[in-house]
Protein backbone atom coordinates (compact mmCIF):
# COMPACT_ATOMS: atom_id res chain seq x y z
CA UNK A 1 0.00 0.00 0.00
CA UNK A 2 1.37 3.40 -1.00
CA UNK A 3 0.92 5.84 1.82
CA UNK A 4 0.43 9.50 0.94
CA UNK A 5 1.09 12.66 2.89
CA UNK A 6 -0.26 16.17 2.40
CA UNK A 7 2.12 19.06 1.80
CA UNK A 8 1.95 22.59 0.41
CA UNK A 9 3.62 23.19 -2.96
CA UNK A 10 3.72 26.83 -4.02
CA UNK A 11 0.78 27.46 -1.68
CA UNK A 12 -1.40 24.60 -2.95
CA UNK A 13 -2.27 21.46 -0.98
CA UNK A 14 -0.91 18.37 -2.70
CA UNK A 15 -0.85 14.68 -1.86
CA UNK A 16 2.48 12.99 -2.51
CA UNK A 17 3.99 9.61 -1.63
CA UNK A 18 5.35 9.31 1.89
CA UNK A 19 9.15 9.55 1.91
CA UNK A 20 9.41 11.44 -1.39
CA UNK A 21 12.57 13.48 -1.96
CA UNK A 22 12.89 16.97 -3.37
CA UNK A 23 14.44 15.57 -6.56
CA UNK A 24 11.36 13.35 -7.05
CA UNK A 25 9.06 16.31 -6.38
CA UNK A 26 10.86 18.32 -9.05
CA UNK A 27 10.18 15.53 -11.55
CA UNK A 28 6.57 15.07 -10.40
CA UNK A 29 5.75 18.76 -10.83
CA UNK A 30 7.81 19.07 -14.05
CA UNK A 31 10.01 21.84 -12.70
CA UNK A 32 12.79 21.58 -15.28
CA UNK A 33 14.30 25.08 -15.08
CA UNK A 34 18.07 24.65 -14.62
CA UNK A 35 18.05 27.78 -12.43
CA UNK A 36 15.30 26.46 -10.15
CA UNK A 37 15.50 27.53 -6.49
CA UNK A 38 13.84 25.31 -3.89
CA UNK A 39 12.72 26.35 -0.42
CA UNK A 40 11.80 23.68 2.12
CA UNK A 41 9.87 25.08 5.08
CA UNK A 42 11.25 28.55 4.33
CA UNK A 43 14.88 27.48 3.97
CA UNK A 44 16.97 27.37 0.81
CA UNK A 45 17.99 23.84 -0.24
CA UNK A 46 21.27 23.35 -2.08
CA UNK A 47 20.84 21.34 -5.30
CA UNK A 48 23.24 18.63 -4.10
CA UNK A 49 20.79 17.97 -1.22
CA UNK A 50 17.73 17.40 -3.46
CA UNK A 51 18.34 13.64 -3.64
CA UNK A 52 18.65 13.17 0.12
CA UNK A 53 16.12 15.68 1.48
CA UNK A 54 12.90 13.84 2.30
CA UNK A 55 9.55 15.55 2.62
CA UNK A 56 7.29 15.05 5.65
CA UNK A 57 3.59 15.60 6.33
CA UNK A 58 2.73 19.31 6.41
CA UNK A 59 5.99 20.51 4.85
CA UNK A 60 5.98 23.63 2.67
CA UNK A 61 7.83 23.55 -0.64
CA UNK A 62 8.34 26.58 -2.87
CA UNK A 63 9.69 26.21 -6.39
CA UNK A 64 11.09 29.57 -7.51
CA UNK A 65 11.99 30.21 -11.13
CA UNK A 66 14.28 33.27 -11.20
CA UNK A 67 14.07 33.56 -15.01
CA UNK A 68 10.40 34.57 -14.84
CA UNK A 69 9.57 38.23 -14.78
CA UNK A 70 9.78 41.30 -16.94
Order of alpha helices (4+ residues) and beta strands (2+ residues): beta-beta-alpha-beta-beta-beta
